[in-house]
Amino acid sequence: MEVQDTRIQTHRVFTVPNILSMARLLGVPLFLLLVLSPVFDGPNLDGWALLVLAASGISDYLDGKLARRWNQVSALGRVLDPAADRLYILATLVGLTWRDILPLWLTALLLARELVLLVAVIVLDRRGYAPPQVNFLGKAATFNLMYAFPLLLLSDGSGWVSSLSAIFGWAFAGWGTALYWWAGILYVVQVRRLLKADAAAD
């Protein structure tokens, strides 16, 4: 997962990176449908759910890489990429918590961070500012969580594969949650400095 160059190089909508991001967004409800199948007495489709998550991770890497290489960084791409990341995290939290794979406290901790950032974005919007760009730390946090969730899903079973998946899954989840909050705090500090400078200018 790479952070895109913040300079807008094109205003086109249908670029390859944007199409990849759109496809990732379409995969969110599909993943949720697959992972919740056993909850509604359907077949276990965890293998397909894992494939959707893997495809999402690959496309997340490619959209940023191709946008820079082909000079296709766009305003739409700067919105779609983090939106897809957050929606996948939200969908995975809902699915794995519903399946009792993730504890409610961890879900609440991650959602609380999203709530904090949502408030910060609303405050910025009211002052006429665009949200700050996703930084490397935030991408690293997302990277860890997107590794943790498939592993934790894979741990919902028996045998040595499930046991190893649980160990590595919780390791990634711990690092990802810590980095997620660290990135969130830095984001809030950045917003606070911006608003403070704006108030001083008035």
PLY file of the C-alpha trace (Angstrom):
ply
format ascii 1.0
element vertex 202
property float x
property float y
property float z
element edge 201
property int vertex1
property int vertex2
end_header
0.00 0.00 0.00
1.64 3.17 -1.17
0.78 6.80 -0.67
0.04 8.59 -3.87
1.80 11.78 -4.90
-0.41 14.62 -3.67
0.01 16.67 -6.85
-2.98 16.33 -9.16
-1.70 15.43 -12.61
-5.00 14.75 -14.38
-8.69 15.56 -14.00
-9.82 12.49 -15.91
-12.26 10.20 -14.13
-11.84 6.92 -16.00
-8.15 6.28 -15.51
-6.80 2.81 -14.78
-5.99 3.65 -11.11
-9.49 5.09 -10.59
-11.13 2.06 -12.21
-9.14 -0.18 -9.86
-10.33 1.86 -6.88
-13.93 1.69 -8.11
-13.63 -2.09 -8.44
-12.35 -2.24 -4.85
-15.42 -0.33 -3.69
-17.71 -2.78 -5.52
-15.95 -5.61 -3.72
-16.96 -4.32 -0.27
-20.60 -5.56 -0.29
-19.47 -8.77 -2.02
-16.99 -9.47 0.77
-19.63 -8.79 3.41
-22.08 -11.12 1.70
-19.49 -13.90 1.54
-18.19 -13.59 5.08
-21.69 -13.45 6.63
-23.03 -16.45 4.69
-22.62 -18.89 7.64
-24.46 -16.47 9.95
-27.60 -16.81 7.83
-27.34 -20.61 7.57
-25.61 -20.46 4.20
-22.47 -22.33 3.12
-19.06 -21.36 4.46
-17.59 -19.08 1.79
-14.55 -17.89 3.74
-12.20 -18.97 0.94
-13.96 -16.69 -1.53
-14.04 -13.89 1.05
-10.27 -14.25 1.47
-9.81 -14.02 -2.30
-11.81 -10.77 -2.38
-9.62 -9.33 0.40
-6.47 -10.44 -1.42
-7.67 -8.83 -4.65
-8.42 -5.65 -2.73
-4.90 -5.55 -1.30
-3.32 -6.07 -4.72
-5.47 -3.38 -6.34
-4.69 -0.99 -3.48
-0.99 -1.38 -4.22
-1.44 -1.09 -7.97
-3.66 2.00 -8.07
-1.07 4.16 -6.30
1.84 2.66 -8.22
0.22 3.11 -11.62
-1.11 6.59 -10.81
2.42 7.84 -10.23
4.09 5.90 -13.01
1.53 6.92 -15.64
1.03 10.47 -14.29
-2.61 9.74 -13.50
-2.85 11.10 -9.96
-6.30 12.68 -9.79
-8.58 14.47 -7.34
-11.05 11.59 -7.58
-8.31 9.05 -6.89
-7.29 10.95 -3.76
-10.85 10.44 -2.48
-11.52 6.90 -3.73
-8.35 5.30 -2.37
-8.78 6.16 1.34
-12.56 5.68 1.05
-12.05 2.12 -0.20
-9.55 1.43 2.61
-11.97 2.63 5.27
-14.97 0.80 3.83
-13.04 -2.48 3.69
-11.97 -2.04 7.28
-15.55 -1.22 8.31
-16.98 -4.19 6.38
-14.39 -6.53 7.85
-15.04 -5.26 11.37
-18.78 -5.81 10.94
-18.35 -9.28 9.43
-15.73 -10.62 11.85
-17.44 -9.14 14.92
-20.77 -10.65 13.84
-19.00 -13.99 13.45
-17.48 -13.61 16.97
-13.98 -13.74 15.49
-13.14 -10.20 16.61
-13.94 -9.06 20.16
-16.32 -6.14 20.48
-13.76 -4.02 22.34
-11.33 -4.08 19.42
-14.08 -3.14 16.98
-15.13 -0.29 19.27
-11.52 0.91 19.53
-11.08 1.05 15.76
-14.48 2.65 15.16
-13.76 5.28 17.82
-10.69 6.33 15.86
-12.80 6.70 12.72
-15.30 8.82 14.67
-12.51 11.13 15.88
-11.27 11.62 12.31
-14.81 12.19 11.03
-15.25 15.04 13.52
-11.91 16.52 12.44
-12.90 16.37 8.76
-16.24 18.06 9.51
-14.47 20.85 11.40
-12.06 21.36 8.50
-14.88 21.38 5.98
-16.71 24.10 7.89
-13.54 26.21 7.71
-13.25 25.60 3.97
-10.30 23.22 4.12
-9.90 19.89 2.36
-8.94 16.89 4.52
-5.17 16.37 4.89
-3.74 13.68 2.63
-3.22 10.13 3.85
0.31 9.78 5.22
2.69 6.84 5.24
1.89 5.98 8.87
-1.82 5.77 8.10
-1.12 3.54 5.10
1.16 1.33 7.22
-1.63 0.97 9.79
-4.11 -0.01 7.08
-1.55 -2.44 5.64
-1.24 -4.20 9.01
-4.99 -4.40 9.52
-5.61 -5.69 6.02
-3.14 -8.49 6.76
-4.63 -9.13 10.20
-8.25 -9.55 9.10
-7.73 -12.36 6.54
-5.48 -14.20 8.98
-8.06 -13.90 11.77
-10.75 -15.12 9.39
-8.51 -18.07 8.53
-8.03 -18.76 12.25
-11.75 -19.56 12.60
-11.20 -23.28 12.32
-9.02 -26.07 13.64
-5.56 -27.40 12.92
-2.09 -25.95 12.76
-2.93 -23.52 9.94
-5.67 -21.93 12.06
-3.37 -21.79 15.08
-0.57 -20.07 13.15
-3.07 -17.73 11.52
-4.35 -16.70 14.94
-0.83 -15.92 16.20
0.18 -13.83 13.19
-3.29 -12.34 12.81
-3.34 -10.97 16.33
0.23 -9.69 15.95
-0.77 -7.70 12.87
-3.98 -6.58 14.58
-2.06 -5.25 17.58
0.47 -3.34 15.47
-2.24 -2.14 13.10
-4.47 -0.82 15.89
-1.56 0.99 17.56
-0.43 2.56 14.27
-4.03 3.38 13.34
-4.47 5.43 16.50
-1.00 6.97 16.20
-1.79 8.12 12.67
-5.14 9.42 13.89
-3.55 11.44 16.67
-1.03 12.95 14.23
-3.93 13.80 11.91
-5.75 15.61 14.75
-2.55 17.48 15.68
-2.16 18.54 12.05
-5.76 19.76 11.97
-5.30 21.63 15.26
-2.19 23.42 13.97
-3.99 24.38 10.79
-6.97 25.81 12.66
-4.66 27.59 15.12
-2.74 29.23 12.25
-6.06 30.18 10.62
-7.26 31.80 13.85
-3.98 33.71 14.23
-4.31 35.03 10.67
-7.78 36.40 11.48
0 1
1 2
2 3
3 4
4 5
5 6
6 7
7 8
8 9
9 10
10 11
11 12
12 13
13 14
14 15
15 16
16 17
17 18
18 19
19 20
20 21
21 22
22 23
23 24
24 25
25 26
26 27
27 28
28 29
29 30
30 31
31 32
32 33
33 34
34 35
35 36
36 37
37 38
38 39
39 40
40 41
41 42
42 43
43 44
44 45
45 46
46 47
47 48
48 49
49 50
50 51
51 52
52 53
53 54
54 55
55 56
56 57
57 58
58 59
59 60
60 61
61 62
62 63
63 64
64 65
65 66
66 67
67 68
68 69
69 70
70 71
71 72
72 73
73 74
74 75
75 76
76 77
77 78
78 79
79 80
80 81
81 82
82 83
83 84
84 85
85 86
86 87
87 88
88 89
89 90
90 91
91 92
92 93
93 94
94 95
95 96
96 97
97 98
98 99
99 100
100 101
101 102
102 103
103 104
104 105
105 106
106 107
107 108
108 109
109 110
110 111
111 112
112 113
113 114
114 115
115 116
116 117
117 118
118 119
119 120
120 121
121 122
122 123
123 124
124 125
125 126
126 127
127 128
128 129
129 130
130 131
131 132
132 133
133 134
134 135
135 136
136 137
137 138
138 139
139 140
140 141
141 142
142 143
143 144
144 145
145 146
146 147
147 148
148 149
149 150
150 151
151 152
152 153
153 154
154 155
155 156
156 157
157 158
158 159
159 160
160 161
161 162
162 163
163 164
164 165
165 166
166 167
167 168
168 169
169 170
170 171
171 172
172 173
173 174
174 175
175 176
176 177
177 178
178 179
179 180
180 181
181 182
182 183
183 184
184 185
185 186
186 187
187 188
188 189
189 190
190 191
191 192
192 193
193 194
194 195
195 196
196 197
197 198
198 199
199 200
200 201
